[in-house]
Amino acid sequence: MKVIEPSVKIRPMQLGDIEQAMGLKNSEGWNQTEQDWKILLRLSPKTCLVAVSDQEVIGTVTAVNYSNELAWIGMMLVNKKYRRKGVGSLLLKDNIKRLKGCKIIKLDATPIGRNVYIKLGFEEEYTISRMTISPLPKQPITHSGTVTPLSSHDIQEIADLDKEVFGADRTDLIELILETYPDKALKLERDGRIAAYCLRRDGVKHNHLGPVIALTTEDAKTLLAAAISRLAGQSVVIDVPQKKKKFLKWLDSLGFREHRTLTRMYYKTNYIPEQREREYAICGPELG
């Protein structure tokens, strides 16, 4: 690895950096939008960082700190001209220092980034399949069950369900996604309780579905059938743990295909193992 150039500085990201950050993101063909950067900045402004050289943003990394229980690193991007010069490692090490009080640090690594994280002390936990379809069939997908939009009145109930699965409180994130994308989140109710829920965000290329949390595989399938029926003719991406073989097989029967894999990793020690039985899709590699 080459020594980093002395002109490179690390500082907290600002709203004015989003345009250049989007340029780095677009060069990798990722799906995130400007709204995603704004969500990250609102959640954890002190741990969204940029590497700057001569006023140019040449690298980014974000970290969402969920109540000092679990921090999530994402959006690790480095300008191709500055790769293999230590910029990515510098960004990541700086963020890890800023997250010193957090019990556990996790991330979802792309195949390219996986080896970098291993060298810095991250361990593998499990594999996620990024499933895409473009476009969805225009005919509706049949489903049974009452699926309705989530509202602000549901936040506490779904936040409690989400915490059991994820291992940390993501109430602020759920509130912010519902605020940013009203009427796009769905729930499935049984016997007066929420049995499954799904959030949806816009993307540059695809509608992003996730997280999907459900009590059973059938509940997850019912909810997703309703969600994707609302997106007929559009492109969709969903990130599914490979352990959910029946759910993945069902998505495959609908025409979804694996675009790539992600490796969930944790830093040194995994104090908070997730209860993955109810997790059918993650929120996204930048959010956990």
C-alpha positions in Angstrom: 0.0 0.0 0.0 1.3 3.4 -0.9 1.6 6.2 1.7 -1.3 8.5 1.8 -0.6 11.9 0.3 -0.1 14.6 2.9 -2.6 16.9 1.3 -5.5 14.5 2.2 -7.6 15.6 5.1 -10.5 13.9 7.0 -13.4 15.9 8.3 -17.1 15.5 9.0 -19.3 15.5 5.9 -21.5 18.6 5.2 -24.7 19.0 3.1 -22.6 20.8 0.6 -20.5 17.7 0.0 -23.4 15.6 -1.2 -23.0 16.6 -4.9 -19.4 15.3 -5.0 -20.3 12.3 -2.8 -23.0 11.4 -5.4 -20.4 11.6 -8.1 -18.3 9.0 -6.3 -21.4 6.8 -5.7 -22.5 7.1 -9.3 -19.1 6.0 -10.6 -19.7 2.7 -8.7 -23.2 2.3 -10.0 -24.7 2.2 -6.6 -28.5 2.8 -6.0 -28.4 5.5 -3.2 -30.0 9.0 -3.7 -29.3 12.4 -2.3 -32.1 11.7 0.2 -30.1 8.7 1.5 -27.1 10.9 2.2 -29.4 13.4 4.0 -30.9 10.6 6.1 -27.4 9.5 7.1 -26.3 13.0 8.0 -29.4 13.6 10.1 -28.9 10.3 12.0 -25.2 10.7 12.8 -23.5 13.9 11.5 -20.3 13.4 13.5 -19.6 10.0 12.0 -20.3 10.8 8.4 -16.8 11.6 7.1 -15.1 12.8 3.8 -11.5 12.7 2.7 -10.6 15.9 0.9 -7.7 16.8 -1.3 -7.4 20.4 -2.7 -11.1 21.0 -2.0 -12.1 17.9 -3.8 -14.0 15.1 -2.0 -12.0 12.0 -2.8 -13.6 9.6 -0.3 -16.5 9.0 2.0 -17.5 6.8 4.9 -20.6 6.9 7.1 -21.5 5.4 10.4 -24.9 5.4 12.1 -24.6 5.0 15.9 -27.7 3.3 17.2 -27.8 4.4 20.9 -24.2 3.2 21.5 -25.4 -0.4 21.2 -24.6 -1.0 17.6 -22.9 1.2 15.0 -23.3 0.7 11.2 -20.6 1.6 8.8 -21.5 2.2 5.1 -20.9 4.3 2.0 -17.2 3.5 1.9 -16.1 5.2 -1.4 -12.8 6.3 -2.7 -12.0 8.0 -6.0 -10.3 5.5 -8.3 -7.3 7.8 -8.7 -6.6 7.6 -5.0 -7.2 3.9 -4.4 -4.4 1.8 -2.8 -3.0 4.9 -1.2 -4.5 4.3 2.3 -7.5 6.7 1.9 -10.1 4.1 2.7 -8.2 2.7 5.7 -7.7 6.3 7.0 -11.4 7.0 6.8 -12.4 3.7 8.5 -9.8 4.0 11.3 -10.9 7.6 12.0 -14.6 6.5 12.2 -13.7 3.5 14.5 -12.0 6.0 16.9 -15.2 8.1 16.9 -17.3 5.1 17.7 -15.1 4.1 20.7 -18.1 4.1 23.1 -20.2 1.8 21.0 -20.4 -1.9 22.0 -20.2 -3.3 18.5 -19.5 -2.1 15.0 -20.8 -3.9 11.9 -21.0 -3.4 8.1 -22.1 -5.2 4.9 -19.0 -5.6 2.6 -19.0 -5.7 -1.1 -16.7 -8.4 -2.6 -14.1 -5.7 -3.4 -14.2 -4.2 0.1 -14.2 -7.5 2.1 -10.5 -8.1 2.1 -9.8 -4.5 3.2 -12.1 -5.0 6.2 -10.5 -8.3 7.1 -7.1 -6.7 7.3 -8.5 -4.1 9.7 -9.9 -6.6 12.1 -13.4 -7.4 10.9 -14.8 -10.9 11.1 -17.4 -12.5 8.8 -20.9 -13.3 10.1 -23.1 -14.3 7.2 -23.8 -13.7 3.5 -26.6 -11.6 1.9 -28.0 -12.0 -1.6 -28.8 -8.7 -3.4 -31.9 -9.7 -5.5 -33.1 -7.5 -8.3 -35.8 -7.5 -11.0 -36.2 -5.0 -13.8 -39.0 -4.5 -14.5 -41.6 -6.3 -12.4 -44.3 -8.0 -14.3 -47.4 -5.8 -14.8 -49.8 -8.5 -13.8 -50.6 -8.3 -10.0 -49.2 -11.0 -7.7 -51.9 -12.8 -5.8 -51.8 -12.7 -2.0 -54.0 -13.2 1.0 -54.1 -11.1 4.1 -54.8 -7.5 5.0 -51.8 -5.3 4.0 -52.1 -1.5 4.7 -49.7 1.5 4.8 -47.8 2.1 8.0 -48.5 5.3 9.9 -46.8 7.2 12.6 -49.1 5.5 15.1 -47.4 2.2 14.3 -43.8 3.4 15.0 -43.5 2.1 18.5 -44.8 -1.3 17.7 -42.6 -1.9 14.7 -39.6 -0.4 16.5 -40.0 -2.9 19.3 -40.3 -5.7 16.8 -37.3 -4.4 14.8 -35.1 -4.1 18.0 -35.7 -7.8 18.8 -34.4 -8.7 15.4 -31.7 -6.2 14.7 -30.2 -6.0 18.3 -30.5 -2.2 18.8 -33.1 0.5 18.8 -33.6 2.0 15.3 -36.7 4.2 16.2 -35.0 7.3 14.8 -34.2 5.6 11.5 -37.8 4.3 11.1 -39.3 7.7 11.9 -37.0 9.4 9.4 -37.7 6.9 6.6 -41.5 7.2 7.2 -41.1 11.0 7.2 -39.1 11.0 4.0 -41.2 8.4 2.1 -44.7 8.7 3.5 -47.3 6.0 2.4 -44.5 3.7 1.0 -44.1 1.5 4.1 -46.5 -1.4 4.6 -47.7 -3.7 7.4 -49.5 -7.0 7.7 -51.8 -7.4 10.7 -53.1 -10.5 12.3 -55.4 -10.6 15.4 -54.9 -6.9 15.9 -51.1 -7.0 16.0 -48.4 -6.3 13.3 -47.1 -9.6 12.0 -44.8 -8.2 9.4 -43.6 -4.8 8.1 -41.6 -3.5 5.1 -40.1 -0.1 4.5 -39.4 1.2 0.9 -37.1 3.9 -0.3 -36.5 5.4 -3.8 -33.3 4.6 -5.6 -31.4 5.9 -8.6 -32.0 2.6 -10.4 -34.4 0.5 -8.3 -37.0 0.8 -5.6 -35.4 -0.5 -2.5 -37.4 -2.8 -0.2 -36.2 -3.3 3.3 -36.1 -4.0 6.1 -38.6 -6.8 5.9 -39.4 -8.2 9.3 -42.0 -11.0 9.7 -43.1 -13.6 12.2 -43.2 -16.3 9.5 -42.1 -16.9 5.9 -45.7 -16.9 4.8 -46.3 -13.5 6.4 -43.1 -12.2 4.6 -44.4 -13.5 1.3 -47.8 -12.1 1.7 -46.4 -8.7 2.6 -43.9 -8.7 -0.3 -46.5 -9.8 -2.8 -48.6 -6.8 -1.8 -45.5 -4.4 -1.9 -44.3 -5.5 -5.3 -47.8 -5.5 -6.8 -47.8 -1.7 -6.1 -44.6 -1.5 -8.2 -45.6 -3.2 -11.4 -43.5 -2.2 -14.4 -40.7 -0.8 -12.1 -37.3 -2.1 -10.9 -36.9 -3.5 -7.4 -33.9 -4.5 -5.3 -34.1 -6.4 -2.0 -31.2 -7.7 0.2 -32.0 -11.1 1.6 -29.9 -13.2 4.1 -28.9 -16.4 2.3 -30.3 -18.4 5.2 -33.8 -17.6 4.0 -33.7 -20.3 1.3 -37.5 -20.7 0.9 -38.0 -17.0 0.7 -35.2 -16.7 -1.9 -36.6 -19.5 -3.9 -40.0 -17.8 -3.9 -38.4 -14.5 -5.1 -36.6 -16.5 -7.8 -40.0 -17.9 -9.0 -41.2 -14.3 -9.5 -38.2 -13.5 -11.7 -35.8 -11.9 -9.2 -32.1 -12.8 -9.8 -29.0 -12.4 -7.6 -27.1 -9.3 -8.6 -24.2 -9.8 -6.2 -23.5 -10.9 -2.6 -22.7 -8.9 0.5 -20.8 -10.1 3.5 -22.1 -9.1 6.9 -19.1 -8.4 9.2 -18.4 -7.3 12.7 -15.4 -5.6 14.3 -13.4 -7.9 16.6 -16.2 -9.1 18.8 -19.9 -9.6 18.2 -21.5 -8.6 21.5 -25.0 -8.4 19.9 -25.8 -11.4 17.7 -28.9 -10.8 15.7 -32.1 -12.8 16.0 -32.3 -13.5 12.3 -35.2 -15.9 12.2 -37.6 -12.9 11.6 -35.3 -11.0 9.3 -36.2 -11.5 5.6 -34.5 -8.4 4.2 -32.1 -5.9 5.6 -32.6 -2.1 5.5 -29.7 -1.7 3.2 -25.9 -2.0 3.4 -25.6 1.6 4.5 -28.1 1.2 7.4 -28.0 -2.4 8.5 
